[in-house]
Structure formats: structure tokens, C-alpha cells
Amino acid sequence: MTDNEFKVHSYGITELAMLYCPELTANGALKRFRRWIDINPVLHKQLGFSQGKHRARSFTPFEVKLIVEILGEPEVVLPT
């Protein structure tokens, strides 16, 4: 595994959103990321958004794995 490969572990919601949308501000990335979750019924339900259960500020490794399975891996760009 190289340093530029995505690693599944706990991520803050904004942190993960920024990995998927690095060209946006943190707020913009979060809004876009939440919109992607909202329009995907499987992801929306599995993450507990449909029942209002997902109030946490982070995703567990299990949730991150689910997100990656559905949305694909984000491009990881590490500083050089």
C-alpha cells in the first residue's frame, strides 16, 4: 500500500467530504457530500440519515467502507 492510497478508518464528516471534493471549501464540500448521500437511497438509509439517527460528526470505519463501496474511493492527494 502506498501513501497515496485511501485508508478506511474513522473520518470526520467534513474531512471525508474534503477528500471527495478537494476543489471546494469545507462548507461547499460538506454540502455536496451530503447531497450525494441524500440522493442515494441505499446510502441514505444505511447511514441512518432517513431516520434522523446520524447526528455524529464522524463516520465509523464500517460507514466509511459502505460509502466507498457506493461512491468509490476519493482521490487522495497528500502534500508533497
CNS distance restraints for C-alpha pairs under 8 A (distance, minus, plus):
assign (resid   1 and name CA) (resid   5 and name CA) 6.52 0.50 0.50
assign (resid   3 and name CA) (resid  78 and name CA) 7.93 0.50 0.50
assign (resid   4 and name CA) (resid  76 and name CA) 5.71 0.50 0.50
assign (resid   4 and name CA) (resid  77 and name CA) 6.56 0.50 0.50
assign (resid   4 and name CA) (resid  78 and name CA) 6.53 0.50 0.50
assign (resid   5 and name CA) (resid  76 and name CA) 6.49 0.50 0.50
assign (resid   6 and name CA) (resid  73 and name CA) 6.81 0.50 0.50
assign (resid   6 and name CA) (resid  74 and name CA) 7.17 0.50 0.50
assign (resid   6 and name CA) (resid  75 and name CA) 7.54 0.50 0.50
assign (resid   6 and name CA) (resid  76 and name CA) 6.08 0.50 0.50
assign (resid   8 and name CA) (resid  61 and name CA) 5.86 0.50 0.50
assign (resid   8 and name CA) (resid  64 and name CA) 6.35 0.50 0.50
assign (resid   8 and name CA) (resid  65 and name CA) 6.32 0.50 0.50
assign (resid   9 and name CA) (resid  60 and name CA) 6.86 0.50 0.50
assign (resid   9 and name CA) (resid  61 and name CA) 4.43 0.50 0.50
assign (resid   9 and name CA) (resid  64 and name CA) 7.01 0.50 0.50
assign (resid  10 and name CA) (resid  58 and name CA) 6.87 0.50 0.50
assign (resid  10 and name CA) (resid  59 and name CA) 5.59 0.50 0.50
assign (resid  10 and name CA) (resid  60 and name CA) 4.72 0.50 0.50
assign (resid  10 and name CA) (resid  61 and name CA) 4.88 0.50 0.50
assign (resid  10 and name CA) (resid  64 and name CA) 7.12 0.50 0.50
assign (resid  11 and name CA) (resid  15 and name CA) 6.17 0.50 0.50
assign (resid  11 and name CA) (resid  16 and name CA) 5.87 0.50 0.50
assign (resid  11 and name CA) (resid  58 and name CA) 5.53 0.50 0.50
assign (resid  11 and name CA) (resid  59 and name CA) 5.46 0.50 0.50
assign (resid  11 and name CA) (resid  60 and name CA) 7.00 0.50 0.50
assign (resid  11 and name CA) (resid  61 and name CA) 7.74 0.50 0.50
assign (resid  11 and name CA) (resid  64 and name CA) 7.55 0.50 0.50
assign (resid  12 and name CA) (resid  16 and name CA) 6.19 0.50 0.50
assign (resid  12 and name CA) (resid  57 and name CA) 5.88 0.50 0.50
assign (resid  12 and name CA) (resid  58 and name CA) 3.93 0.50 0.50
assign (resid  12 and name CA) (resid  59 and name CA) 6.18 0.50 0.50
assign (resid  13 and name CA) (resid  17 and name CA) 6.12 0.50 0.50
assign (resid  13 and name CA) (resid  30 and name CA) 7.41 0.50 0.50
assign (resid  13 and name CA) (resid  57 and name CA) 5.80 0.50 0.50
assign (resid  13 and name CA) (resid  58 and name CA) 4.89 0.50 0.50
assign (resid  13 and name CA) (resid  59 and name CA) 6.34 0.50 0.50
assign (resid  14 and name CA) (resid  18 and name CA) 6.06 0.50 0.50
assign (resid  14 and name CA) (resid  26 and name CA) 6.42 0.50 0.50
assign (resid  14 and name CA) (resid  27 and name CA) 7.83 0.50 0.50
assign (resid  14 and name CA) (resid  29 and name CA) 7.34 0.50 0.50
assign (resid  14 and name CA) (resid  30 and name CA) 5.59 0.50 0.50
assign (resid  15 and name CA) (resid  19 and name CA) 6.57 0.50 0.50
assign (resid  16 and name CA) (resid  20 and name CA) 6.57 0.50 0.50
assign (resid  17 and name CA) (resid  21 and name CA) 6.06 0.50 0.50
assign (resid  17 and name CA) (resid  26 and name CA) 7.66 0.50 0.50
assign (resid  17 and name CA) (resid  29 and name CA) 5.36 0.50 0.50
assign (resid  17 and name CA) (resid  30 and name CA) 5.32 0.50 0.50
assign (resid  17 and name CA) (resid  32 and name CA) 7.90 0.50 0.50
assign (resid  17 and name CA) (resid  33 and name CA) 5.50 0.50 0.50
assign (resid  18 and name CA) (resid  22 and name CA) 4.91 0.50 0.50
assign (resid  18 and name CA) (resid  24 and name CA) 7.43 0.50 0.50
assign (resid  18 and name CA) (resid  25 and name CA) 7.85 0.50 0.50
assign (resid  18 and name CA) (resid  26 and name CA) 6.23 0.50 0.50
assign (resid  18 and name CA) (resid  29 and name CA) 5.60 0.50 0.50
assign (resid  18 and name CA) (resid  30 and name CA) 7.28 0.50 0.50
assign (resid  19 and name CA) (resid  74 and name CA) 5.75 0.50 0.50
assign (resid  19 and name CA) (resid  75 and name CA) 6.60 0.50 0.50
assign (resid  19 and name CA) (resid  76 and name CA) 6.38 0.50 0.50
assign (resid  20 and name CA) (resid  29 and name CA) 7.59 0.50 0.50
assign (resid  20 and name CA) (resid  33 and name CA) 7.52 0.50 0.50
assign (resid  20 and name CA) (resid  74 and name CA) 4.86 0.50 0.50
assign (resid  20 and name CA) (resid  75 and name CA) 6.72 0.50 0.50
assign (resid  21 and name CA) (resid  29 and name CA) 5.32 0.50 0.50
assign (resid  21 and name CA) (resid  32 and name CA) 7.91 0.50 0.50
assign (resid  21 and name CA) (resid  33 and name CA) 7.81 0.50 0.50
assign (resid  22 and name CA) (resid  29 and name CA) 7.34 0.50 0.50
assign (resid  24 and name CA) (resid  28 and name CA) 5.54 0.50 0.50
assign (resid  24 and name CA) (resid  29 and name CA) 5.38 0.50 0.50
assign (resid  25 and name CA) (resid  29 and name CA) 5.95 0.50 0.50
assign (resid  26 and name CA) (resid  30 and name CA) 6.09 0.50 0.50
assign (resid  27 and name CA) (resid  31 and name CA) 6.25 0.50 0.50
assign (resid  28 and name CA) (resid  32 and name CA) 6.22 0.50 0.50
assign (resid  29 and name CA) (resid  33 and name CA) 5.97 0.50 0.50
assign (resid  30 and name CA) (resid  34 and name CA) 6.01 0.50 0.50
assign (resid  31 and name CA) (resid  35 and name CA) 6.14 0.50 0.50
assign (resid  32 and name CA) (resid  36 and name CA) 6.30 0.50 0.50
assign (resid  33 and name CA) (resid  37 and name CA) 6.44 0.50 0.50
assign (resid  34 and name CA) (resid  38 and name CA) 6.05 0.50 0.50
assign (resid  35 and name CA) (resid  39 and name CA) 6.17 0.50 0.50
assign (resid  36 and name CA) (resid  40 and name CA) 6.36 0.50 0.50
assign (resid  37 and name CA) (resid  41 and name CA) 7.65 0.50 0.50
assign (resid  37 and name CA) (resid  43 and name CA) 5.95 0.50 0.50
assign (resid  37 and name CA) (resid  44 and name CA) 5.35 0.50 0.50
assign (resid  38 and name CA) (resid  43 and name CA) 7.89 0.50 0.50
assign (resid  38 and name CA) (resid  44 and name CA) 5.62 0.50 0.50
assign (resid  38 and name CA) (resid  49 and name CA) 7.98 0.50 0.50
assign (resid  39 and name CA) (resid  44 and name CA) 7.51 0.50 0.50
assign (resid  40 and name CA) (resid  44 and name CA) 5.87 0.50 0.50
assign (resid  41 and name CA) (resid  45 and name CA) 6.02 0.50 0.50
assign (resid  42 and name CA) (resid  46 and name CA) 6.01 0.50 0.50
assign (resid  43 and name CA) (resid  47 and name CA) 5.98 0.50 0.50
assign (resid  43 and name CA) (resid  66 and name CA) 7.59 0.50 0.50
assign (resid  43 and name CA) (resid  67 and name CA) 6.99 0.50 0.50
assign (resid  43 and name CA) (resid  70 and name CA) 7.35 0.50 0.50
assign (resid  44 and name CA) (resid  48 and name CA) 6.45 0.50 0.50
assign (resid  44 and name CA) (resid  49 and name CA) 5.36 0.50 0.50
assign (resid  44 and name CA) (resid  50 and name CA) 6.04 0.50 0.50
assign (resid  45 and name CA) (resid  49 and name CA) 5.98 0.50 0.50
assign (resid  45 and name CA) (resid  50 and name CA) 5.30 0.50 0.50
assign (resid  45 and name CA) (resid  51 and name CA) 7.59 0.50 0.50
assign (resid  47 and name CA) (resid  54 and name CA) 6.68 0.50 0.50
assign (resid  47 and name CA) (resid  63 and name CA) 6.70 0.50 0.50
assign (resid  48 and name CA) (resid  52 and name CA) 6.32 0.50 0.50
assign (resid  48 and name CA) (resid  53 and name CA) 5.04 0.50 0.50
assign (resid  48 and name CA) (resid  54 and name CA) 5.28 0.50 0.50
assign (resid  49 and name CA) (resid  53 and name CA) 5.87 0.50 0.50
assign (resid  49 and name CA) (resid  54 and name CA) 5.31 0.50 0.50
assign (resid  59 and name CA) (resid  63 and name CA) 5.65 0.50 0.50
assign (resid  59 and name CA) (resid  64 and name CA) 6.09 0.50 0.50
assign (resid  60 and name CA) (resid  64 and name CA) 6.19 0.50 0.50
assign (resid  61 and name CA) (resid  65 and name CA) 6.09 0.50 0.50
assign (resid  62 and name CA) (resid  66 and name CA) 6.34 0.50 0.50
assign (resid  63 and name CA) (resid  67 and name CA) 6.20 0.50 0.50
assign (resid  64 and name CA) (resid  68 and name CA) 6.15 0.50 0.50
assign (resid  65 and name CA) (resid  69 and name CA) 6.13 0.50 0.50
assign (resid  66 and name CA) (resid  70 and name CA) 6.38 0.50 0.50
assign (resid  67 and name CA) (resid  71 and name CA) 5.76 0.50 0.50
assign (resid  67 and name CA) (resid  72 and name CA) 7.36 0.50 0.50
assign (resid  68 and name CA) (resid  72 and name CA) 4.54 0.50 0.50
assign (resid  68 and name CA) (resid  73 and name CA) 5.17 0.50 0.50
assign (resid  68 and name CA) (resid  74 and name CA) 7.75 0.50 0.50
assign (resid  69 and name CA) (resid  73 and name CA) 7.75 0.50 0.50
